[in-house]
Amino acid sequence: MILIMGAIFGVMRIIGAMGLLKNRMWGLALSVINCVITMILMMFMLPFGLQDGLLACSALVLILTQYFGNRKIIA
């Protein structure tokens, strides 16, 4: 079961990365959704989920940093 879920998440990550590489918004949305779902499910896929969650968290930080750049919160 973990192997099948890992393969599905892997394919979805590759598709999202291809969308990001081509500067498409669907690639950004797919990658963010995939990272969030991975972070939610990582505690159920122990021990492999810990490494997967760590990589998903760091990928999400990099994706959001690239998207938002130096924008400031204006209140």
N, CA, C and O atoms as a MOPAC input file, in Angstrom:
PM7 MOZYME 1SCF
protein

 N      0.81500 1    -1.19100 1     0.00000 1
 C      0.00000 1     0.00000 1     0.00000 1
 C      0.86700 1     1.26800 1     0.00000 1
 O      0.59700 1     2.21300 1    -0.74000 1
 N      1.90600 1     1.27300 1     0.83500 1
 C      2.80400 1     2.42400 1     0.88800 1
 C      3.52900 1     2.59400 1    -0.44200 1
 O      3.75500 1     3.71800 1    -0.89200 1
 N      3.89100 1     1.48600 1    -1.06700 1
 C      4.59000 1     1.54100 1    -2.35300 1
 C      3.70200 1     2.16400 1    -3.42200 1
 O      4.16700 1     2.97600 1    -4.22100 1
 N      2.43900 1     1.79300 1    -3.44100 1
 C      1.50700 1     2.34400 1    -4.43200 1
 C      1.28100 1     3.83100 1    -4.18100 1
 O      1.29000 1     4.63000 1    -5.11700 1
 N      1.07800 1     4.20200 1    -2.91900 1
 C      0.89100 1     5.62300 1    -2.59400 1
 C      2.13000 1     6.43500 1    -2.93900 1
 O      2.02500 1     7.54900 1    -3.45200 1
 N      3.29900 1     5.88100 1    -2.66100 1
 C      4.54500 1     6.57300 1    -2.99600 1
 C      4.69900 1     6.77100 1    -4.48900 1
 O      5.16100 1     7.82200 1    -4.93400 1
 N      4.31300 1     5.76600 1    -5.26900 1
 C      4.40200 1     5.88800 1    -6.72800 1
 C      3.43500 1     6.95000 1    -7.25300 1
 O      3.78300 1     7.72300 1    -8.14600 1
 N      2.22500 1     6.98600 1    -6.69900 1
 C      1.24300 1     7.99100 1    -7.13100 1
 C      1.72800 1     9.39400 1    -6.78500 1
 O      1.66800 1    10.30000 1    -7.61600 1
 N      2.21400 1     9.57200 1    -5.54400 1
 C      2.73800 1    10.88400 1    -5.15200 1
 C      3.95200 1    11.27100 1    -5.99700 1
 O      4.11500 1    12.44000 1    -6.34500 1
 N      4.79200 1    10.31000 1    -6.32400 1
 C      5.97200 1    10.58100 1    -7.14600 1
 C      5.60400 1    11.05900 1    -8.54100 1
 O      6.19200 1    12.01200 1    -9.05400 1
 N      4.62900 1    10.39500 1    -9.15400 1
 C      4.18100 1    10.80600 1   -10.49300 1
 C      3.56000 1    12.19200 1   -10.43800 1
 O      3.80000 1    13.01700 1   -11.32000 1
 N      2.76100 1    12.45300 1    -9.40700 1
 C      2.14100 1    13.77400 1    -9.27900 1
 C      3.18400 1    14.86200 1    -9.03900 1
 O      3.02600 1    15.98800 1    -9.51200 1
 N      4.24700 1    14.53300 1    -8.30700 1
 C      5.32200 1    15.51400 1    -8.09500 1
 C      6.04200 1    15.82600 1    -9.40300 1
 O      6.38200 1    16.97900 1    -9.66900 1
 N      6.27100 1    14.81100 1   -10.20600 1
 C      6.93800 1    15.03200 1   -11.49400 1
 C      6.06600 1    15.89900 1   -12.40000 1
 O      6.57100 1    16.80700 1   -13.06000 1
 N      4.77300 1    15.62800 1   -12.43600 1
 C      3.86200 1    16.42900 1   -13.26500 1
 C      3.82900 1    17.87100 1   -12.76400 1
 O      3.86000 1    18.80500 1   -13.56600 1
 N      3.76800 1    18.06100 1   -11.44600 1
 C      3.78700 1    19.41700 1   -10.88500 1
 C      5.08900 1    20.13100 1   -11.17500 1
 O      5.09100 1    21.32800 1   -11.46300 1
 N      6.20100 1    19.41100 1   -11.10200 1
 C      7.50400 1    20.01900 1   -11.40100 1
 C      7.59600 1    20.42100 1   -12.86400 1
 O      8.19000 1    21.45000 1   -13.18900 1
 N      7.01600 1    19.62200 1   -13.75000 1
 C      7.01200 1    19.99500 1   -15.17000 1
 C      6.19900 1    21.26200 1   -15.38500 1
 O      6.57600 1    22.11300 1   -16.19000 1
 N      5.07400 1    21.39200 1   -14.66200 1
 C      4.27200 1    22.60900 1   -14.75200 1
 C      5.00800 1    23.82200 1   -14.21100 1
 O      4.92100 1    24.91000 1   -14.77900 1
 N      5.73700 1    23.63600 1   -13.10600 1
 C      6.52600 1    24.74100 1   -12.55400 1
 C      7.65700 1    25.13800 1   -13.49400 1
 O      7.97400 1    26.31800 1   -13.63900 1
 N      8.25400 1    24.15200 1   -14.12100 1
 C      9.34600 1    24.43100 1   -15.05200 1
 C      8.87100 1    25.26600 1   -16.23700 1
 O      9.61800 1    26.08300 1   -16.77400 1
 N      7.61400 1    25.04900 1   -16.63800 1
 C      7.03800 1    25.80800 1   -17.75900 1
 C      6.29800 1    27.05800 1   -17.29200 1
 O      5.59600 1    27.69600 1   -18.07700 1
 N      6.45700 1    27.41100 1   -15.99800 1
 C      5.82700 1    28.60400 1   -15.40900 1
 C      4.30700 1    28.60300 1   -15.55100 1
 O      3.71500 1    29.61700 1   -15.92000 1
 N      3.68400 1    27.47900 1   -15.26000 1
 C      2.23500 1    27.35500 1   -15.31800 1
 C      1.66000 1    27.39300 1   -13.91300 1
 O      2.23000 1    26.82000 1   -12.98400 1
 N      0.52900 1    28.06900 1   -13.75900 1
 C     -0.11000 1    28.17100 1   -12.44600 1
 C     -0.63200 1    26.81800 1   -11.97000 1
 O     -0.64300 1    26.55700 1   -10.76700 1
 N     -1.06600 1    25.95100 1   -12.89000 1
 C     -1.54100 1    24.63900 1   -12.46800 1
 C     -0.40600 1    23.82400 1   -11.85200 1
 O     -0.64000 1    23.00400 1   -10.96500 1
 N      0.80800 1    24.04600 1   -12.31400 1
 C      1.95600 1    23.36400 1   -11.71800 1
 C      2.19800 1    23.83700 1   -10.29900 1
 O      2.53000 1    23.04100 1    -9.42200 1
 N      2.03200 1    25.13000 1   -10.07100 1
 C      2.17400 1    25.67800 1    -8.72200 1
 C      1.09600 1    25.12000 1    -7.80800 1
 O      1.38500 1    24.68000 1    -6.69500 1
 N     -0.14700 1    25.13900 1    -8.27600 1
 C     -1.25200 1    24.64300 1    -7.45100 1
 C     -1.09000 1    23.15200 1    -7.16200 1
 O     -1.29600 1    22.71800 1    -6.02800 1
 N     -0.72900 1    22.37200 1    -8.16100 1
 C     -0.55500 1    20.93800 1    -7.97400 1
 C      0.58300 1    20.64200 1    -7.00500 1
 O      0.46300 1    19.74800 1    -6.16800 1
 N      1.66500 1    21.36600 1    -7.10300 1
 C      2.80100 1    21.14600 1    -6.21400 1
 C      2.47400 1    21.52700 1    -4.77500 1
 O      2.84500 1    20.80800 1    -3.84700 1
 N      1.78800 1    22.64400 1    -4.57800 1
 C      1.41800 1    23.05800 1    -3.22100 1
 C      0.42900 1    22.07300 1    -2.61200 1
 O      0.57600 1    21.68900 1    -1.45200 1
 N     -0.57400 1    21.66000 1    -3.37600 1
 C     -1.54700 1    20.68600 1    -2.87500 1
 C     -0.85800 1    19.37500 1    -2.52900 1
 O     -1.15200 1    18.76900 1    -1.49800 1
 N      0.05500 1    18.93600 1    -3.38200 1
 C      0.77600 1    17.68300 1    -3.13600 1
 C      1.62400 1    17.77400 1    -1.87000 1
 O      1.66400 1    16.82500 1    -1.08700 1
 N      2.29600 1    18.89200 1    -1.66100 1
 C      3.10500 1    19.06900 1    -0.44900 1
 C      2.23600 1    19.07200 1     0.80600 1
 O      2.60000 1    18.46300 1     1.81200 1
 N      1.09500 1    19.75000 1     0.75400 1
 C      0.21600 1    19.81800 1     1.91500 1
 C     -0.35800 1    18.43500 1     2.23600 1
 O     -0.39500 1    18.04000 1     3.40100 1
 N     -0.80000 1    17.70500 1     1.22500 1
 C     -1.33200 1    16.35900 1     1.45200 1
 C     -0.24700 1    15.44200 1     2.00100 1
 O     -0.51400 1    14.62400 1     2.88100 1
 N      0.96500 1    15.57100 1     1.49300 1
 C      2.06800 1    14.75100 1     1.99900 1
 C      2.35400 1    15.05900 1     3.45900 1
 O      2.60800 1    14.14900 1     4.24700 1
 N      2.31400 1    16.34300 1     3.82900 1
 C      2.55800 1    16.70600 1     5.23300 1
 C      1.45900 1    16.16800 1     6.13800 1
 O      1.73400 1    15.79200 1     7.27800 1
 N      0.22000 1    16.12300 1     5.65500 1
 C     -0.87600 1    15.59600 1     6.45200 1
 C     -0.74300 1    14.08100 1     6.61500 1
 O     -0.96200 1    13.55100 1     7.70400 1
 N     -0.38600 1    13.38900 1     5.53900 1
 C     -0.32500 1    11.92900 1     5.56800 1
 C      0.99000 1    11.36900 1     6.07400 1
 O      1.10000 1    10.15500 1     6.25100 1
 N      1.98900 1    12.20000 1     6.31300 1
 C      3.31200 1    11.68400 1     6.66600 1
 C      3.31300 1    10.92200 1     7.98300 1
 O      4.11500 1    10.00400 1     8.15600 1
 N      2.44400 1    11.27400 1     8.90600 1
 C      2.44300 1    10.58100 1    10.19600 1
 C      1.84900 1     9.18400 1    10.10500 1
 O      2.06300 1     8.36600 1    11.00000 1
 N      1.10700 1     8.89500 1     9.04300 1
 C      0.52600 1     7.57000 1     8.87600 1
 C      1.43700 1     6.62900 1     8.10400 1
 O      1.17300 1     5.42800 1     8.04500 1
 N      2.49800 1     7.15100 1     7.51400 1
 C      3.39700 1     6.33200 1     6.69700 1
 C      4.76700 1     6.19300 1     7.35900 1
 O      5.79600 1     6.31600 1     6.69500 1
 N      4.77700 1     5.93900 1     8.65600 1
 C      6.04300 1     5.80400 1     9.37900 1
 C      6.75900 1     4.53100 1     8.97300 1
 O      6.07900 1     3.54800 1     8.68100 1
 N      8.06600 1     4.47900 1     8.93300 1
 C      9.07500 1     5.49300 1     9.19100 1
 C      9.40600 1     6.31900 1     7.95300 1
 O     10.07800 1     7.34600 1     8.05400 1
 N      8.93200 1     5.87200 1     6.76800 1
 C      9.29200 1     6.56400 1     5.53100 1
 C      8.63700 1     7.93300 1     5.43300 1
 O      9.14200 1     8.81300 1     4.73500 1
 N      7.52400 1     8.12000 1     6.12200 1
 C      6.81100 1     9.38400 1     6.07400 1
 C      7.58300 1    10.53600 1     6.66900 1
 O      7.38700 1    11.68500 1     6.27200 1
 N      8.46600 1    10.24900 1     7.62300 1
 C      9.24800 1    11.33000 1     8.23000 1
 C     10.17200 1    11.98100 1     7.20900 1
 O     10.24300 1    13.20700 1     7.12300 1
 N     10.86800 1    11.17600 1     6.44900 1
 C     11.75500 1    11.72800 1     5.42700 1
 C     10.94300 1    12.39500 1     4.32800 1
 O     11.31000 1    13.47000 1     3.85100 1
 N      9.85600 1    11.77700 1     3.92600 1
 C      9.00600 1    12.33900 1     2.89100 1
 C      8.41500 1    13.66500 1     3.34400 1
 O      8.35000 1    14.61300 1     2.56100 1
 N      7.98700 1    13.74200 1     4.59100 1
 C      7.43500 1    14.98700 1     5.12100 1
 C      8.47400 1    16.08600 1     5.21800 1
 O      8.17600 1    17.24900 1     4.94500 1
 N      9.68800 1    15.73200 1     5.60400 1
 C     10.76300 1    16.71500 1     5.67000 1
 C     11.05900 1    17.28900 1     4.28800 1
 O     11.23700 1    18.49700 1     4.13800 1
 N     11.11000 1    16.43500 1     3.29600 1
 C     11.35500 1    16.90800 1     1.93000 1
 C     10.17500 1    17.72000 1     1.40200 1
 O     10.37500 1    18.70700 1     0.69300 1
 N      8.94600 1    17.31800 1     1.74000 1
 C      7.76500 1    18.06400 1     1.29600 1
 C      7.72300 1    19.44500 1     1.93900 1
 O      7.37600 1    20.42800 1     1.28400 1
 N      8.07300 1    19.51900 1     3.21200 1
 C      8.08600 1    20.82800 1     3.89400 1
 C      9.12600 1    21.75700 1     3.28500 1
 O      8.84800 1    22.93300 1     3.04900 1
 N     10.31000 1    21.24000 1     3.03200 1
 C     11.34400 1    22.09200 1     2.43900 1
 C     10.98200 1    22.48200 1     1.00900 1
 O     11.27000 1    23.60300 1     0.59000 1
 N     10.35700 1    21.58300 1     0.25300 1
 C      9.92400 1    21.92600 1    -1.10400 1
 C      8.84000 1    22.99100 1    -1.07000 1
 O      8.83800 1    23.89600 1    -1.90400 1
 N      7.91300 1    22.89600 1    -0.11200 1
 C      6.85500 1    23.90000 1    -0.00200 1
 C      7.42600 1    25.26700 1     0.33300 1
 O      6.98700 1    26.27400 1    -0.22400 1
 N      8.39300 1    25.31700 1     1.22700 1
 C      9.03300 1    26.58900 1     1.56900 1
 C      9.71500 1    27.19200 1     0.34100 1
 O      9.59200 1    28.39200 1     0.09200 1
 N     10.42400 1    26.37700 1    -0.42100 1
 C     11.09400 1    26.88200 1    -1.62000 1
 C     10.10000 1    27.35500 1    -2.68400 1
 O     10.31900 1    28.38600 1    -3.32000 1
 N      9.01700 1    26.61500 1    -2.87700 1
 C      8.00900 1    26.99700 1    -3.86600 1
 C      7.35800 1    28.31800 1    -3.48300 1
 O      7.21300 1    29.20700 1    -4.32100 1
 N      6.96100 1    28.45000 1    -2.20900 1
 C      6.30200 1    29.68400 1    -1.77900 1
 C      7.25800 1    30.86800 1    -1.74900 1
 O      6.85300 1    31.99600 1    -2.03100 1
 N      8.51700 1    30.62800 1    -1.41100 1
 C      9.51100 1    31.70400 1    -1.44000 1
 C      9.71300 1    32.20600 1    -2.86600 1
 O      9.82600 1    33.41100 1    -3.09000 1
 N      9.75900 1    31.30200 1    -3.81400 1
 C      9.92300 1    31.70500 1    -5.20600 1
 C      8.69500 1    32.45300 1    -5.70600 1
 O      8.82200 1    33.43900 1    -6.43200 1
 N      7.50500 1    31.99200 1    -5.32500 1
 C      6.27500 1    32.61400 1    -5.81700 1
 C      6.06600 1    34.01000 1    -5.23700 1
 O      5.76400 1    34.95300 1    -5.96900 1
 N      6.22800 1    34.13900 1    -3.92700 1
 C      5.94100 1    35.42300 1    -3.29300 1
 C      7.13400 1    36.36600 1    -3.27900 1
 O      6.94600 1    37.57800 1    -3.17700 1
 N      8.33900 1    35.85800 1    -3.37800 1
 C      9.52200 1    36.70000 1    -3.45900 1
 C      9.68000 1    37.63000 1    -2.26800 1
 O      9.62800 1    37.19200 1    -1.11800 1
 N      9.87400 1    38.92300 1    -2.54400 1
 C     10.11600 1    39.90600 1    -1.49600 1
 C      8.87700 1    40.71800 1    -1.14200 1
 O      8.98700 1    41.80300 1    -0.57100 1
 N      7.69800 1    40.19800 1    -1.47900 1
 C      6.48000 1    40.94100 1    -1.15600 1
 C      6.30400 1    41.09200 1     0.35300 1
 O      6.62400 1    40.18700 1     1.12400 1
 N      5.80300 1    42.22400 1     0.74800 1
 C      5.57600 1    42.52200 1     2.15800 1
 C      4.08400 1    42.43500 1     2.46800 1
 O      3.23800 1    42.59600 1     1.58800 1
 N      3.78500 1    42.17700 1     3.73600 1
 C      2.40300 1    42.18700 1     4.20400 1
 C      2.04300 1    43.63700 1     4.48500 1
 O      2.67300 1    44.28800 1     5.31900 1
 N      1.03800 1    44.13700 1     3.79600 1
 C      0.61300 1    45.52900 1     3.95700 1
 C     -0.69300 1    45.53100 1     4.73700 1
 O     -1.69300 1    44.96500 1     4.29700 1
 N     -0.67100 1    46.17200 1     5.89700 1
 C     -1.86200 1    46.19500 1     6.74500 1
 C     -2.45400 1    47.57100 1     6.80500 1
 O     -3.46500 1    47.77900 1     7.47600 1

